[in-house]
Amino acid sequence: MEAFETLDFLMRRDQLSIKLGGSQDPLALAKKKKPKSDGFGSSLHVEMRLEELCGELHLHYKGQALEEIAEVCEEIASESTGDVKRAYMVLGKGADYGIPSHSVCVNVAESCTEKEFDANFPYTLNFHANVTNIMAKAETPESRRHDAEL
């Protein structure tokens, strides 16, 4: 969860108007192919940040935590690159498309359950999300009454 929330952080700090180049396949010069998207949240954007991620975790974590997070990062990034790219390509579309780190941790890597993810997500080091949707799931009619009484 930590590694892929860090990927989310790295991608979100890029400009929405980012253009990375490489929008055409150089091996298909004679063919008329549709240019690939190369902006924010594109497959190329995710791939670029994913390649940097595991090697730059030392900038975010230390000690035993770094070792464990880096090991999981390398394993998931190498085994599930395509799935990770698909999960993070929703960033440019808005919050209604889901939380990429949730997709990776719960669905791709199956390293945690939905409940475990929701319980730990707000406590990740690079947590920078609007939690109103997550908190609404945890909210019960009883807790709303208690909040209203305060």
C-alpha positions in Angstrom: 0.0 0.0 0.0 2.8 2.4 0.9 4.7 1.9 -2.3 1.7 2.4 -4.5 0.4 5.4 -2.6 3.9 6.9 -3.2 3.4 6.2 -7.0 0.1 8.0 -6.7 1.9 11.0 -5.0 4.6 11.0 -7.7 2.1 11.1 -10.5 -0.2 13.7 -9.0 2.6 16.2 -8.5 3.1 16.2 -12.3 1.3 18.9 -14.3 -2.0 18.0 -15.8 -0.8 19.4 -19.1 2.3 17.2 -19.1 3.4 15.8 -22.6 6.0 13.1 -22.4 6.7 12.5 -26.1 6.8 9.2 -27.8 3.2 9.6 -29.1 3.9 7.6 -32.2 5.4 4.2 -32.6 8.9 4.7 -34.3 8.8 1.2 -35.8 5.5 1.9 -37.6 6.7 4.9 -39.7 5.0 3.8 -42.9 1.8 2.8 -41.2 -1.1 5.1 -40.4 -1.6 4.4 -36.7 -3.5 6.4 -34.2 -1.1 8.3 -31.9 -0.9 7.0 -28.4 -1.9 9.2 -25.5 1.2 10.6 -23.8 -0.2 13.1 -21.3 -1.1 13.0 -17.6 -2.5 9.6 -16.5 -1.5 7.9 -19.8 0.1 4.5 -20.0 3.4 6.2 -20.8 3.1 8.5 -17.7 2.4 5.5 -15.4 5.3 3.5 -16.9 7.7 6.3 -16.5 6.9 6.9 -12.8 6.6 3.1 -12.1 10.2 2.6 -13.4 11.4 5.3 -11.0 9.3 4.2 -8.0 11.1 1.2 -6.6 14.5 2.7 -7.0 13.5 6.0 -5.3 11.7 4.6 -2.3 14.8 5.5 -0.2 13.7 9.1 -0.5 10.5 8.3 1.4 11.2 5.5 3.8 14.1 4.2 6.0 15.4 1.1 7.7 13.3 -2.1 7.8 10.2 -0.4 6.4 12.2 0.6 3.3 13.5 -3.0 2.8 10.0 -4.5 3.0 8.3 -1.8 0.9 11.0 -2.0 -1.8 10.7 -5.8 -2.0 7.0 -5.7 -2.4 7.3 -2.9 -4.9 9.7 -4.7 -7.1 7.7 -7.9 -7.0 4.4 -6.3 -7.9 5.9 -3.9 -10.5 7.7 -6.7 -12.3 4.9 -9.3 -12.2 1.9 -7.0 -12.8 3.1 -4.0 -14.8 0.1 -4.0 -17.1 -2.4 -4.2 -14.3 -0.6 -1.5 -12.4 -0.6 0.7 -15.5 -4.4 0.2 -16.0 -5.1 1.0 -12.3 -3.2 4.3 -12.5 -4.5 5.4 -15.9 -7.7 6.6 -14.1 -5.8 9.5 -12.3 -6.7 12.1 -15.0 -10.4 11.1 -15.0 -11.3 12.1 -11.4 -12.1 10.5 -8.1 -15.3 8.7 -9.3 -13.0 6.2 -11.1 -11.5 4.8 -7.9 -8.3 4.9 -5.9 -5.4 3.4 -7.9 -3.5 2.1 -4.9 -6.8 0.3 -3.8 -7.0 -1.4 -7.2 -3.4 -2.6 -6.9 -3.4 -3.7 -3.3 -6.8 -5.3 -3.2 -7.4 -6.5 -6.8 -4.0 -6.9 -8.5 -1.7 -8.0 -5.7 -4.4 -9.3 -3.4 -2.2 -8.2 -0.5 -5.0 -6.9 1.6 -8.8 -7.1 1.9 -11.1 -4.2 1.2 -11.7 -3.7 4.9 -7.9 -3.7 5.7 -7.3 -1.2 2.9 -10.0 1.2 4.2 -8.7 0.9 7.8 -5.1 1.7 6.8 -5.4 4.0 3.8 -5.6 7.3 5.7 -2.4 6.4 7.7 -0.1 5.9 4.7 2.9 8.2 4.6 2.0 9.8 1.2 -1.7 9.9 1.8 -3.1 12.9 -0.1 -6.7 12.0 -0.9 -10.2 13.2 -0.2 -11.5 10.7 2.3 -15.1 11.7 2.2 -16.1 8.6 0.2 -14.1 6.3 2.4 -15.4 7.9 5.6 -18.9 7.8 4.3 -18.7 4.0 4.0 -17.6 3.7 7.6 -20.2 6.1 8.8 -23.3 4.5 10.4 -26.7 6.1 11.4 -25.6 5.8 15.0 -22.4 7.8 14.4 -24.3 10.5 12.5 -26.7 10.9 15.5 -23.7 11.2 17.8 -22.1 13.8 15.6 -25.3 15.8 15.4 -25.6 15.8 19.2 -22.1 17.4 19.5 
